[in-house]
Amino acid sequence: MTLYSLYAQRKWDWNPIETKLAAVYLHPDLTVDSFSPSEEEIESVKSEVKGCFNQMLELEPAFGPADIDKFPKTGTDFDCAWCRFQGICKPDLLKTEQS
């Protein structure tokens, strides 16, 4: 939820510490949990997002070719739908989708 306060900061120039966040649960009973994030929570979320982003870039660069050795075959065709290596390991799949 704290990440939403950072979005509000960027989108509308809101102070994330002054942003009131609310999680509304409808089941089994209506419950509302609301809070304003602390500076520590905001810094923690920023750090976590940056870390996740850096991990993604280690696996696959934003530009240029990806390293196929970092993406072992799973043997599950479901994973092939989004994979950038279809043309290498399953060229017939690409021909079927383009038809």
C-alpha positions in Angstrom: 0.0 0.0 0.0 2.9 2.3 0.7 3.9 2.1 -2.9 0.6 3.8 -3.8 1.7 6.8 -1.7 4.8 7.1 -3.8 2.7 6.9 -7.0 0.6 9.8 -5.6 3.7 11.7 -4.9 5.0 11.4 -8.4 1.6 11.8 -10.1 0.1 14.7 -8.0 3.0 15.9 -6.0 1.4 14.7 -2.7 3.5 14.2 0.4 3.5 10.4 0.9 3.6 10.8 4.7 0.4 12.8 4.5 -1.3 10.4 2.2 -4.0 8.3 4.0 -4.0 4.8 2.6 -6.9 2.4 3.1 -7.3 -1.3 2.4 -11.0 -2.2 2.2 -11.9 -5.9 2.8 -15.4 -6.9 1.7 -15.4 -10.6 2.9 -16.3 -12.0 5.3 -17.2 -8.7 6.8 -16.6 -5.1 5.7 -13.3 -4.0 7.3 -11.3 -0.9 6.6 -7.6 -0.7 7.6 -6.2 2.7 7.1 -2.8 4.3 7.8 -0.4 6.9 6.7 3.1 5.5 5.9 6.0 6.5 8.0 9.3 7.8 6.6 10.9 4.4 7.4 8.2 2.5 5.5 8.6 4.8 2.5 12.3 4.3 2.4 12.0 0.6 2.9 9.6 0.3 -0.1 11.8 2.5 -2.3 14.7 0.2 -1.4 12.8 -2.9 -2.1 11.5 -1.6 -5.5 15.0 -0.6 -6.5 16.4 -3.9 -5.5 13.7 -5.8 -7.5 14.3 -3.6 -10.5 18.1 -4.2 -10.3 17.5 -8.0 -10.0 15.3 -7.9 -13.2 18.0 -6.0 -15.1 20.6 -8.5 -14.1 18.5 -11.2 -15.7 17.4 -9.3 -18.7 18.7 -5.9 -19.8 16.3 -3.2 -20.7 17.9 -2.9 -24.2 19.7 -5.4 -26.3 19.7 -9.1 -26.3 19.0 -11.2 -23.2 21.3 -14.0 -22.1 19.6 -17.2 -22.8 21.8 -19.0 -20.3 20.0 -17.1 -17.5 16.6 -18.5 -18.6 16.6 -22.3 -18.6 13.9 -24.1 -20.3 11.0 -25.0 -18.0 9.3 -27.7 -20.1 6.0 -25.9 -19.6 4.4 -24.6 -22.8 2.4 -22.0 -20.7 5.7 -20.2 -20.0 6.5 -20.0 -23.8 3.7 -17.4 -24.4 5.8 -14.5 -23.0 9.3 -15.8 -23.5 11.7 -13.8 -25.7 13.5 -17.0 -26.8 10.6 -18.6 -28.7 12.4 -18.2 -32.0 15.4 -20.1 -30.7 13.9 -23.0 -28.7 10.4 -23.3 -30.2 10.5 -21.8 -33.7 7.3 -23.7 -34.7 5.4 -21.9 -32.0 6.1 -18.6 -33.6 5.0 -19.8 -37.0 1.7 -21.0 -35.5 1.0 -17.7 -33.8 1.8 -15.6 -36.9 -0.5 -17.6 -39.1 
